[in-house]
Amino acid sequence: MRGIALNNLKSYETAGLLSDPLVTLHPLADPVVPYCQEPLYAAKVQAQGSSSQLAQIPTLAYGHCSVNAAQAKTALLVMLVKAGR
C-alpha cells in the first residue's frame, strides 16, 4: 500500500522550472509545511536555471499561512517588480 501512495505522490513533485515569477511568503515556524522545504525548492529552481524568477520571503511567525497585511503587500510588490509592472 505504501508503494502505491508514494508512486501517486510523484505526479505532484515539482521540477523547479519556472517560466513566470514566483514569490513565496513562508513563516519560519510553520508546523504544517516546514520552512526547510524553501531551500530545497530553491536548489531545484537553481538547477533548472530559473533562480531569477524566484523570490523567497521568510517571516518571523508561528503557524501555517500566518502572515500579516504588511508582509502580504511586500510579497505582492516583489511579484509586481519581478513581473515588470
Legacy VTK file of the C-alpha trace (Angstrom):
# vtk DataFile Version 3.0
C-alpha trace
ASCII
DATASET POLYDATA
POINTS 85 float
0.000 0.000 0.000
2.819 2.417 0.881
4.394 1.964 -2.554
1.169 2.929 -4.300
0.886 6.093 -2.213
4.481 7.085 -2.909
4.062 6.479 -6.635
0.934 8.638 -6.701
2.801 11.474 -4.994
5.319 11.628 -7.851
2.759 13.362 -10.064
2.831 16.267 -7.572
6.617 16.559 -7.494
7.909 19.973 -8.521
10.535 20.345 -11.217
11.840 23.786 -10.294
11.488 25.085 -13.850
9.811 28.475 -13.585
8.511 30.253 -16.678
6.849 33.020 -14.626
7.897 34.823 -11.451
7.138 33.061 -8.165
7.192 34.712 -4.740
6.861 32.575 -1.628
5.979 34.033 1.764
6.678 31.407 4.388
6.633 31.526 8.226
9.849 30.189 9.729
7.856 28.237 12.325
5.241 26.629 10.102
4.121 23.367 11.750
2.341 22.108 8.603
4.896 22.768 5.843
8.344 23.104 7.434
10.424 26.054 6.299
13.223 23.626 5.393
11.271 22.992 2.172
12.138 26.509 0.945
15.888 25.968 0.400
15.201 22.546 -1.106
12.891 24.152 -3.657
15.392 26.959 -4.293
18.008 24.316 -5.116
15.650 22.733 -7.668
14.992 26.116 -9.221
18.708 26.890 -9.364
19.434 23.514 -11.004
16.909 24.420 -13.734
18.457 27.872 -14.248
15.286 29.655 -13.087
16.621 31.448 -9.999
15.891 34.888 -11.439
12.182 34.013 -11.342
12.113 33.062 -7.640
11.907 35.265 -4.565
11.542 33.644 -1.164
10.454 35.775 1.783
10.701 34.223 5.258
8.572 35.641 8.076
9.190 35.508 11.803
5.918 33.864 12.727
4.426 30.646 14.019
1.625 28.964 12.129
0.632 27.889 8.655
-0.068 30.858 6.369
0.279 33.220 9.316
1.344 36.391 7.535
0.189 39.911 8.187
-1.062 42.534 5.735
2.281 44.336 5.505
4.092 41.097 4.641
1.478 40.232 2.021
1.796 43.718 0.486
5.572 43.352 0.372
5.285 39.995 -1.385
2.842 41.488 -3.895
5.203 44.402 -4.575
8.083 41.972 -5.147
5.885 39.991 -7.551
4.930 43.110 -9.494
8.566 44.174 -9.770
9.628 40.702 -10.935
6.808 40.728 -13.480
7.978 44.103 -14.781
4.865 46.049 -13.780
LINES 1 86
85 0 1 2 3 4 5 6 7 8 9 10 11 12 13 14 15 16 17 18 19 20 21 22 23 24 25 26 27 28 29 30 31 32 33 34 35 36 37 38 39 40 41 42 43 44 45 46 47 48 49 50 51 52 53 54 55 56 57 58 59 60 61 62 63 64 65 66 67 68 69 70 71 72 73 74 75 76 77 78 79 80 81 82 83 84
